[in-house]
């Protein structure tokens, strides 16, 4: 039963993530993002990481997504605007996605190869307290933690770039009229 629940929750998360990527309207993207974030929180619960599930719900669903939805709703033009993707941006995404898929494949292959040998790498965290989680994140898993922070930084820079490009194009249209 636990495996079925895991696969259903993983499928909900994957559908939400795909919806964010494939949706054309910003409001639909926000709804799909909500679905994906709730699915991730469900995965945390299945993995007995209730603290992370609560943080996921409070920080991402409760805070970040609410801010996104209010920002979209308070911007009158944003609710009807659609996103257009340039050919060069698609190429960057495809190359980045292929590199990421390759890195994941190499990682999984290495993990499967090492699964038959003795324990390699850091020991799994068995204590689910916030103190143990903090020590694990800033100890054995500091590289993954820092890579996640770099990914979030790249997302923020990309969002600022998109917002600036829209503001500049709106200003140029306003001055031309």
C-alpha positions as CSV (number, residue, x, y, z in Angstrom):
1,X,0.0,0.0,0.0
2,X,2.9,2.4,0.8
3,X,4.4,1.8,-2.6
4,X,1.1,2.6,-4.3
5,X,0.8,5.8,-2.3
6,X,4.3,6.8,-3.2
7,X,3.7,6.2,-7.0
8,X,0.5,8.2,-6.9
9,X,2.1,11.1,-5.0
10,X,5.1,11.0,-7.4
11,X,2.8,11.0,-10.4
12,X,0.9,14.0,-9.0
13,X,4.1,15.8,-8.4
14,X,5.4,15.0,-11.9
15,X,2.1,16.2,-13.5
16,X,2.3,19.4,-11.6
17,X,5.9,20.0,-12.6
18,X,5.1,19.3,-16.3
19,X,2.1,21.6,-16.1
20,X,4.3,24.4,-14.9
21,X,6.7,23.9,-17.8
22,X,4.1,23.4,-20.5
23,X,1.4,25.9,-19.5
24,X,1.2,29.1,-21.4
25,X,-0.8,31.2,-19.0
26,X,0.7,32.4,-15.8
27,X,-2.3,31.7,-13.6
28,X,-2.3,28.1,-14.8
29,X,1.4,27.8,-14.1
30,X,0.7,29.0,-10.5
31,X,-2.0,26.3,-10.1
32,X,0.3,23.6,-11.4
33,X,3.1,24.8,-9.1
34,X,0.7,24.4,-6.2
35,X,0.0,20.9,-7.3
36,X,3.7,20.1,-7.6
37,X,4.5,21.6,-4.2
38,X,1.7,19.7,-2.5
39,X,3.0,16.5,-4.1
40,X,6.5,17.1,-2.8
41,X,5.1,17.7,0.7
42,X,3.2,14.4,0.3
43,X,6.5,12.7,-0.6
44,X,8.1,14.1,2.5
45,X,5.3,12.6,4.6
46,X,5.6,9.2,3.0
47,X,9.4,9.3,3.7
48,X,8.6,10.1,7.4
49,X,10.1,13.6,7.2
50,X,7.2,15.4,8.7
51,X,9.3,18.5,9.6
52,X,10.3,19.0,6.0
53,X,6.7,18.5,4.9
54,X,5.6,21.2,7.3
55,X,8.3,23.5,6.1
56,X,7.4,22.8,2.5
57,X,3.7,23.7,3.2
58,X,4.5,26.8,5.3
59,X,7.3,28.3,3.3
60,X,6.6,27.3,-0.3
61,X,2.8,26.7,-0.5
62,X,1.9,29.2,2.2
63,X,4.3,31.9,1.5
64,X,6.0,31.9,-1.9
65,X,3.0,30.6,-4.0
66,X,0.6,33.0,-2.3
67,X,3.0,35.8,-3.1
68,X,3.1,34.7,-6.7
69,X,-0.6,34.4,-7.0
70,X,-1.2,37.8,-5.4
71,X,1.4,39.4,-7.7
72,X,-0.2,37.9,-10.8
73,X,-3.7,38.9,-9.7
74,X,-2.7,42.4,-8.8
75,X,-1.1,42.9,-12.2
76,X,-4.0,43.3,-14.5
77,X,-2.2,42.5,-17.7
78,X,-0.4,39.5,-16.3
79,X,-3.5,37.4,-16.0
80,X,-4.1,37.5,-19.7
81,X,-0.5,37.5,-20.9
82,X,1.1,34.4,-22.4
83,X,4.8,33.6,-22.5
84,X,6.7,33.3,-25.7
85,X,9.9,31.3,-25.9
86,X,12.6,32.2,-28.3
87,X,14.5,29.6,-30.3
88,X,17.8,30.4,-28.5
89,X,16.1,30.0,-25.1
90,X,14.7,26.6,-26.2
91,X,18.2,25.5,-27.2
92,X,19.6,26.5,-23.8
93,X,16.9,24.6,-22.0
94,X,17.3,21.5,-24.2
95,X,21.1,21.4,-23.7
96,X,20.8,22.1,-20.0
97,X,18.1,19.4,-19.7
98,X,20.3,16.9,-21.6
99,X,23.3,17.7,-19.3
100,X,21.1,17.3,-16.2
101,X,19.7,14.0,-17.5
102,X,23.2,12.7,-18.2
103,X,24.4,13.7,-14.7
104,X,21.4,12.0,-13.1
105,X,22.1,8.9,-15.2
106,X,25.7,8.8,-14.3
107,X,24.8,9.3,-10.6
108,X,22.3,6.5,-10.7
109,X,24.6,4.2,-12.5
110,X,27.4,4.9,-9.9
111,X,24.9,4.3,-7.1
112,X,23.8,1.0,-8.5
113,X,27.4,-0.1,-9.1
114,X,28.3,0.9,-5.5
115,X,25.2,-0.7,-4.0
116,X,26.8,-4.1,-4.0
117,X,29.9,-2.9,-2.2
118,X,30.2,-1.7,1.4
119,X,28.6,1.5,2.5
120,X,30.0,4.4,0.7
121,X,29.3,8.1,1.4
122,X,27.6,9.6,4.3
123,X,25.3,7.6,6.5
124,X,21.6,8.2,6.2
125,X,20.0,10.5,8.8
126,X,17.9,8.5,11.2
127,X,17.1,11.2,13.7
128,X,14.4,13.5,12.2
129,X,14.8,16.4,14.6
130,X,15.5,19.9,13.2
131,X,18.9,19.8,14.9
132,X,19.9,16.6,13.2
133,X,18.6,17.9,9.9
134,X,20.6,21.1,10.2
135,X,23.8,19.2,11.1
136,X,23.3,16.8,8.2
137,X,22.6,19.7,5.7
138,X,25.7,21.6,6.8
139,X,27.9,18.6,7.4
140,X,27.7,15.6,5.1
141,X,25.3,17.1,2.6
142,X,26.7,20.6,2.4
143,X,27.6,20.2,-1.4
144,X,24.0,19.3,-2.3
145,X,22.7,22.1,0.0
146,X,25.0,24.7,-1.7
147,X,24.1,23.4,-5.2
148,X,20.4,23.9,-4.4
149,X,21.1,27.4,-3.2
150,X,22.9,28.1,-6.5
151,X,19.9,26.8,-8.4
152,X,17.6,29.1,-6.5
153,X,19.9,32.0,-7.1
154,X,19.8,31.2,-10.8
155,X,16.0,31.2,-10.8
156,X,15.9,34.6,-9.0
157,X,18.3,36.1,-11.5
158,X,16.2,34.7,-14.4
159,X,13.1,36.1,-12.9
160,X,14.7,39.5,-12.5
161,X,15.9,39.3,-16.1
162,X,12.4,38.5,-17.4
163,X,10.8,41.2,-15.3
164,X,13.4,43.8,-16.5
165,X,12.9,42.8,-20.1
166,X,9.2,43.2,-19.8
167,X,9.5,46.6,-18.0
168,X,12.0,47.9,-20.7
169,X,9.7,46.8,-23.5
170,X,6.7,48.3,-21.9
171,X,8.6,51.6,-21.3
172,X,9.7,51.7,-25.0
173,X,6.1,51.1,-26.1
174,X,4.9,53.9,-23.8
175,X,7.5,56.4,-25.1
176,X,6.7,55.5,-28.7
177,X,3.0,56.3,-28.2
